[in-house]
């Protein structure tokens, strides 16, 4: 199975690397507009094969979308990364045109592909891709919730002083510092609610740290993070290509679910060979419903800036 990753920057290259050494796909194509950049990243990844033992074939190309033909999944990471002090909202004007053009080009050669959107602001770029391509909703998936949930589990594991693999938790809502909703009420440690181990104050801190997780790393690194985002994309792609039907928080089109419509936001999804296979209703309480509605309002405000691009 073939995966195309558009954008060979840190996130795209890390995604290609994880997909390769985990054997998720038989072929990965990295595409970038910078001459020789994707080719160099692909060569570097392939030179890991003798020591790591993977058999995935990774190739890099500059701007030639014909080489992406026949892809089962297309991952869009291209766009300008967030700089310190820059909000995701400020990225809209720059990245909308890039993402729209990329989506149209890859689908010319892989019309049956499932598209995974990573570019920020992710919920808005997912909505843009859906509207610009006219594809059915199950084929357009925004990755953000998978990453936010991974960060949530990390902060929970730190607070519990337990392995992250033993912790379960989910983040829904918009993929933004003020719009995501870590579901502390439903988080668990080996099936036991974390409320049995952590105080309300400790859980509030976990939620707060999760919500600024991306911004914290941007401040430390001077650019957006890439290891966890790349691994989160690979995790999502794995569930698609291998029909794993994992429950993953993803940004998808809502049509009445959670009281919202005509908007892409993070909700619990079953992800399999058909892409989005089901949206799960996890019965939010009144406080969580209010937070979700507020998050939706913020995402809609960002989406309003797409009018010129979609015209």
N, C-alpha and C positions, 0 to 999 in steps of 0.2 A: 504493500500500500504506500501511496505517495503523499507526502505533505509538503506544501509550499509555505515558506515563511517570508513575508515581504517586510524588509527592514532587517539589516544584518548588524544592527547595533547591539548593545549589551544584552538587552532582553531577548531579541531574536536569536542571537548566537547562542545564548545560554539555553534557550528552548531547544534549538537544534542539537546542542550537545547532550542534553538530558534525554531527548527522544532517541538519539543514537545509542548511547551506552546502555539504555534500558531496552533497546530493541523494539520500540513501540511501532516503528514504521520501517519498511524496507528501503525507502528512498526519501531523502529530504533535500529540497531545493531552497537555497537561500538566495533572495533577490534584493538588490539594492541599486540606487541610482548613482552612487559614488563609484567611479571606475576602479575596478580591481578589489574593492573592499569585501564584497561577498565572497569572491574567489579566494581571497586570503583567509577569511574566517573559516571557509569550508575546508581548505587545505590544512589549516591548523587542527581542526577537529578530526579530520581523517588521519592525521599523523598520530593521534591518540590510539587508533585501532590496534596497532601491534602490541601495545602494552595493556590495553583494557579488554581486548577480545571481541569488540562489537563488529557486526557485519553490515550495518546500515551504510548505504552509499550516500554521502553528502556532497553536493555540488553547489558552486556559487556562480551567479550570473549577474551581469550588469544590465539592467533595464530591458532584457529580452523576455517578455511574458510568454512567448511561444514555448519556451523551455519548461514552463510550469504546467503544460497540458496534461490532463488526466489526473489531476490531484484530487484526492478524496476529501482532504481538509486544507483550507487556506487560512493561515494566521496572519493578521494584519497588525504589525507593531510599528509601522512607519509613522513618522511625525516628529515634531520637535519635542525633546524631553523637557520635563518640568525643571526649571532652575530655582535656586533658593529664593524664597519670597514670592514665587509665582504660583497662583492658584490654578487648579485644573480649568476653571472657567475661562481664564485668560488664554488658554490654548485653543479655544474654539475656532477663532478666525484663522489661525495658522493651519491647524490640522484638518479642518473639515474638507477643504479642497483636496488635500493630499489623500485622505482616506477614500473619498468619493471616486477619485481617479483610479486608485489602486483596485478598489472593488470591481469597478467596471472592466478593467483590463484583465484581471485574473479570471473573471467569469466568462470572458470571451473564449477562453481556452479550457476552462473547467466548469462548465455550466451546472454540473451536478454536485459541486463541492459544497460542503458545510463550511461556513465562514465563522472564524473565531476572531473577535475584535478585542484588541489590547490597547490601541491608541487612546490617549486621554484628550478630553474628558470622556471616559469610557462609555458611560450610559448614553451620552449624547451622540458619540460616534457610532454606537450600535444602532441607535434609532436612525441616524443618517444613512447607514449602510442598508438598513431594511427598506427605507423609503426610496433611496436612490436606485436600488437594484430591482425592487418589486418581488423579491424572493419570498416564499412562504416563511412564516415566523419560526418554524422549527429549524430552519437552516442558518439563522443568524443568531449567534450567541456571544454575549459580552463576558469577558473573563473575570471581571473585578471581584465578585463575591468569593471566588475560589482563593484569591490572594488574601483578601481581608479576613476570611475565615482561618486561613493558615496563621496569620499574624495573631488573631484572637487566641487560637490554641497555644501559640508560643507564650503569650503573656499569661494565659491561665496556667500553663505548666510551670512558669517561673514563680507565680504566686503560690502554687501548690507544692513546689519543689518536687515535682514528679515528671516522668518522661512525657514528652509531647505526644507520643504515639498512644498513650493511655488516656488522652484527653479528647473530648468531643465538644464541638461548639460551632456555631454558625453566625455569620454576619449577613444581614439583608439590607435592603434599601439602596440608596445611591452610593456609588463608589467615590465618595468625597469625604474630606476631613470632618465636615459638619453634617453629612447626610447619611452616613452608614449607621447601622443599628446592630451592635453586638448583642445577641440574645443571651444575656447572662442567666436569665430565668431557666433556660433550657439546657445550659451547658452541663456536662457531666464528666466525672472521672471514673472510668471503668464501669459506667452505667449508674453510678451514684451521683445525684445532683451536687454540683460544686458548692451549693449553698450549705451543704453539710460540713464543709471544710473552710470556707472563706466567709468573712463578714461582709455586710452590705458595703462598708467603706472600701474593703479590699476589692470587691467586685466592681465598684464604681471606678477605682483606679485602673483596673484591668481594661474596662470599657474605654476609658479616656485614653490610655496608652495605645489601645488598638486604633482608635479613631485618628490619632496623629502619627500612626506608625510610618506611613509613607513620608510625611513631612519631616519626621525626626531623621529618617535615613537621608533624605535630600539635604538636610542641614549638615549632617555628618560627612556625607560623601561629596557634596557639591553638585550632585546630579541625582536623577531618579535611581532607585535600587534596581537590581537585575537578577540576582540569584533566585530569590523567592518568586518574583514574577515569572521568570523563565520556567521554573519548576512547576508553577501553578498552571501555566499554559500546557505544559507537557502532560500533566495529570488530567486535564480536561480532554486533550487530544487522545490520550490513551483510552478514556472511557468511550469516546466516539468510535475510534478505529477497531477496538476489541469488544464493542457492544457490551460494556461492563454494567451499564445501567446504574452507575453510581449516583447518589444524591449529592449534588453540588449546587451551591448558591451561585447562580448566574444571572446576568442581566438579559432579560428576554422581554418580548412584547407582551404587555398585559392587556387583556380584553375583558375586564370586569373582575379579574382575580384581585383579591386584597383591596377591592373597592376602587380600582384604578383602570383607566383605559387610555389607549393611544400613547403609551409611554413605555420605555424600556428601563427596567429596574431590577435589582438583585432580589431574587426569591428562590426558595428551594426547588430544584429541578431534578428530574431523572434524565440523565444524559446517556444516550446509546447510539447505535448505528444510524439512526435517523436524526441525530442531533438532539434537539429538545423533544423528549418523548412525553413528558408530563410535568405540569406545575402542581406542586403539593401545597395544600392548605394546612398550615400548622396551628391555626386557631390562636391568633394573637390576642393578648388581653387588651383592655382599653388603653392603657398607657402606650403599649407597643403600636397599636393601631394609630394613635395620635402622632407618634413619631414617624410612622410610615407615611402618613398623609402629609406631614410637614416636609419630609424628604422628597416626596413626589412633587410638591410645589417648587422646591429648589431645582429639581431636575427639569421641570417644565420651563422654568425661567431661563435655563441654559439652552434648552431646545429652541426657544423663541429666536435665538440668534442664528438659526439655520435657514431662516426663510430665504435669504439671498442665494444660498448654496443650492437649495432644493427647487428654486424657481425655474 
